[in-house]
């Protein structure tokens, strides 16, 4: 192999033929499993308080060896990719009961590439990255005298993955990921408020360095911070809520999406377990997970993957159609045990983690309602434009989400911005209380991070404007 081949970063102490031989040997007693090898380089630059605070760079490489027998999983990992290390890891799998049936068939092959093989880290010099952050900091501070603090973060990673199975199946993927975040603190009359904006995806840094991109980041973050300076205490009680398009889909992701993952449904612990074919949402509610979506410049969105971390090609999965539950997101283990196909949702944080069913880009399809008309229907409620943190019980779908930008709605018109609003409810109930679906479906800008079982992976969200009746709003007003 030549250095122009990214796979050479994985095969420094090992040949591809040796990798297949040692994988066959290690997984001989198993129904299913794989050798997952990964090289990853990552960097983060943080500009804060008017100076460069951090400039981190790291490289890591290793493998995870997983064997499956029935419902049992054996998993071991190491940061040395060699035949000897893989053989040692294979000793863990001897604790599994021997496979009772035929080995699971391999995933379907795929030559699809949703993003470039090039590394974003190598194509822009260090000095230019620092200069970008300095430029954004100076431009943001010059925008408005009320700007008290600016924080800018630029981060990127480049990962090379190879998946080797005992049946001879081999798949590989090269995955770039970039992100730019701008946070602004404004101050007036002794009061401080914040605003933020982020953008990214599976692509190079190219568009993040364009003035129109980072100026939009500054303008959006500043507008949110200045709006919050004028905010009044949020009302409390049960009321109608109009959710904005795009990033507010994070509520759908957390409150509904996790409950549609295969492991919870196989174990019967999800509110959606055993309900395929039943009505679980209002008419018009269609929820999709799609790992094939493209974004800026025809490159992959943040949650997109050419193949998942088991080698299964990603695809569009219709989870709920017109309010009817159609299916779940599956990795290979849960799909095999439930007697259904894998859906390309087997994901892991890194080689040191075993895969599990996870979302990619999860969103609700747009409807036919004019967002302005939806607003006009609300006599007394709130408009939630953007969300921050939240807590969710995955099993029940119960959630508490804080709004980072929200407004009162009075007699069909937007009123004062509000501060301290939280939305409280549960996903399955919210789906049934949707009374209007806007024609303005939008996906987020590419900043989502999904946590589950101690693992974090990049994910995308989206939705149109949604009118929901009977949501509990927590506030101090």
Buried (B, 14 or more C-beta within 10 A) or exposed (E): EEEEEBBEBBBEEBEBEBBBBBBBEBBBBBBBBBBBBBBBBBBBBBBBEEEBBEBEEEEBBBBBBBBBBBEBBBBBBBEEBBBEBBEBBBEBBEEBEEBEEEBBEBBBEBEEEBBBBBBBBEBBEEEEBBEBBBBBBEBBBEBEEBBBBBBBBBBBBBBBBBBBBBBEBBBBBBBBBBBBBBBBBBBBEEEBBBBBBBBBBBBBBBBBBEEEBBBBBBBBBBBBBBBBBEBBEBBBEEBBBBBBBBBBBBBBBBBBBBBBBBBBBBEEEBBBBEBBEEBBBBEBBBBBBBBBBBBBEEBBBBBBBBBBBBBBBBBBBBBBBBBBBBBBBBBBBBBBBBEBBBBBBBBBBBBBBBBBBBBBBBBBBBBEBEBEBBBEBBEEBBBBBBBEEBEBBBBBBBBBBBBBBBBBBEEBEBBEBBBBBBBBBBBBBBBBBBBBBBBBBBBBBBBBEBEBEEBEBBBBBBBBBBBBBBBBBBBEB
